[in-house]
Structures are given as structure tokens and as C-alpha cells.
Amino acid sequence: MKRFVALFCTLVLAASLFTSCGTRESGTEGDEDKTVLKVAVLESAYGKTMWEDVAAAYEADHPDVRIELTAEKNLEDVIGSKMKSGDYPDVVHLATGREAGLTETMIRENSLADISDILDKKVFGEDVSVGEKLIDGFTDTAATNPYDDDKMYMAPMFYGPCGLFYNAGLFAEKNWTVPTTWDEMWELGQKAEEEGIALFTYPTTGYFDSLMYALLCETGGVDFYNDCMRYEEGIWDKEEAREALDIVARLASYTEPTTVANANNDNYLKNQQLILDNKALFMPNGTWVVGEMVDAPKADGFEWGFMSLPAMESGKDRYSFTYFEQIWVPENAKHKEEAKDFIAYLYSDKAVQIFAESGAIQPVQGVSEILEGDNKLFYSIYDTGAKAVLGGFAATDPVEGVSMTDTLFGTINSIVSGDKTVDEWQAAIKSASDSLRGALK
């Protein structure tokens, strides 16, 4: 008997450990009549508790569904092998851009389900559709519509806006007005220069991705930007492209002199410190900069300020690039309709609040109203008129010696130092774009 009891306890303990290691199953009496929805999510810096809480909330609101939640830091390893054997999750929260590239593989293999009708679904408990609740611009990009067929295969989830950061305290002290157009920006540059302050700096040239993407939308519009991202023939010959490059070159002429020397992974914090020391006014960055510089010394009265790019002229659109994560449904999922219902639920006020408490912010209208402190400032950027820019360059097969990001962004140090001209820069960009167009996946 003792041996039987010991064996029984061992089996119970093993079962407990198994269900606690990344997978949540709420199996109870009567579950055999419920739809079991398999939800696989990346356990990122936000943690997995928020997902457990949302799953519990969904089950409470949908008693006919049981969520089988898998939350893992190495999600690709956990679900990849299962999918190869035909065991697919119904919902997957896993963004593009990760080293394992599982989401990119699903895209290349046409293995994502069309989830466009999620946008027409009513948000649970609210008199608004998902499409109406989402911030404009988040559902019509290469990051959500990877096949360029006007269909959404990946829905936007947690995001972080990018823009120009500055010391709002300095502007108040000097009684300066934050520029809303590029002409006002250049006027401010002259005014600041007279007081020994540079208009601009940047951590490294890599940070120009967010600035350039937003700038291309301002000079040519969203369709023009998307054509740039897809290496459209002749796109970099257009006037709108040259206008964007000329603006960056003019910013280069206002850049703080030590910037280039420190624009590397070892010293980029020194460039960010220029804003805190009132040696430069603006820098492109993302919301994470506040955490990076939290312990750094700051000028008296320092207060973070944040804005989208200035408009080309008064009344024209202003843009802010945003990084965001994606959630999707495998084409071979067993419960695709139920999966889409679950994703629609993730934009409900109830779910948004749960995620926000862990710092995971979703691109829904008015989200800034539930935030506090710096986050309230940062995430209100789309509530105050700025339009979102999303996505990036389309994936290609490797082309030896060619990197669009190196050519477009990495060259900027040479523009600032005067080692290259804008004509040379433009020619190199055109060459890289032409080379990559033929290698599109």
C-alpha cells in the first residue's frame, strides 16, 4: 500500500509540474462539452501572468470555451516541432524579426489564415468594432498584410511609438515653441545655435529607421513609403525620395559635433546624454530611452518631451513610426473562427487594462487615458493627431554585399561628417534597392 501511495503521489506531482511549466489548462468537470482553444504566446519581458489573467477573463465571459495556454520564452522550439507533426495552436502571439524566424517561415509557406474579418467583429461588451477601436494605420501595412493582397493575416498587438525626444523643461525655460513644421524646426535650429546648443543628435545611425520611415510618409504619403519598402523600380529617383534625403542632410548640418564619434554600440549613451545636458535639442528614439537614462545626471528642471516629426507644412500630416508585435492564426488551426473571436476579445477594455498593468500597451483609441507619467505622454501621440507608420523593408533572399539598412541608415555618419554627398548617398540607395528587388521572397 505504501508503495502504491508513493507511486500515486509521484504521478500527481509530475502532472502538476508538467502543467505548470508554461502550459495552463483549466480542465474541470464538464470541460468535455467545451471548445478547447489552444493559445500559444511568447513569454516576453511583460511576463506570462497577464496572459493567464486574460485567458481566465475570456473563459468567464465565454463559458463554452476552455483556453489551453502555452507561454514560453522559447516559443518557437515548443510549438515548431508540434506543428511539423500536425499539432497546430489556434492562436499564436509571435512577432516577426526574431532570430528563429518562425513567423517569417509561416509567411513564406502561405501558412497563415486570413483574419481580415476580425476588423468587423464587435469588441466584446462594447458597441464598437475592432477596426473602429484600433488606431488608424495599424492594419494596412506589410507587417499585417504580408502578401500585398489587401487581406490581414497578422493583427497588431503591443506597440511602442518612436519619435523625437527632447527636454521639455528647457523649452519652458527658454520660452521656445516646439516646432510643428520643418520650417519652424530650421528656425529653431538657428535660434539654438546662437546659444551654443545643437538642434539635433542621434544615438547611432540605426535609430534613423524610425525617422526615415516617418519622413518618407510625410514627403510622399503611405503608398509611396510602401513602394520604397518593396523596392519599387525607380522609387528612389522620385522627387519625394530626394526631399526626404535632403531633410536628413539638413539635420546633419545642425548635428552636435561629437555625435559621429560616439554613434556606436559602445558610446551611444553619450549622445543620448547630450539631450539631458542641454547640449542638443532633439534625438530620434523609442520609449525605452527613459529606462536607459533613468539614472543618468540631468539638467535642472529636466522633463522628457516627445513629439512626432514636424509636418512638411502647416496642416499637413505628421507621422510617428511604431514598433509592434503581431498575433496570428495558422491556416491549419482546428478552431479558426473561435480563434478570431479570441483575438477580437484582446481589444476589449477589460483585456487592454490587464495588459496595460504589465506595461504591454495595445494600439487602441484612447489608450493613453489609462496610462500615467511618461507613458501617458508617449502613448498619446496618436491621440493628438499623429499618424502611425508601421512595417519596414520587405524580406528578400540574401544578396552578397548588399544591405538596404546599412546603405540607407549607416551612410548618415558620412553625410554628417561631409565624407559623402547626398548625390552619392542617393545613388547607393538606388543601387541597393535595384539589387534587392530581384531577390524579393
Secondary structure by P-SEA (a helix, b strand, c coil): caaaaaaaaaaaaaaaaaaacccccccccccccbbbbbbbbbbccccaaaaaaaaaaaaaaccccccbbbbbcccccccaaaaaacccccccccccccccaaaaaaaaaccccccccccccccccccccccccccccccccccccccccccccccccccccccccccaaaaaaacccccccaaaaaaaaaaaaaaccccccccccccaaaaaaaaaaaaccaaaaaaaaaccccccccaaaaaaaaaaaaaaaacccccccccccccaaaaaaccccccccbbbbcccccccccccccccbbbbbbbcccccccccbbbbbbbbcccccccccccaaaaaaaaaacccaaaaaaaaaacccccccccccccccaaaaaaaccccbbbbbbbcccccccccccccccccccaaaaaaaccccaaaaaaaaaaaaaaaccccc
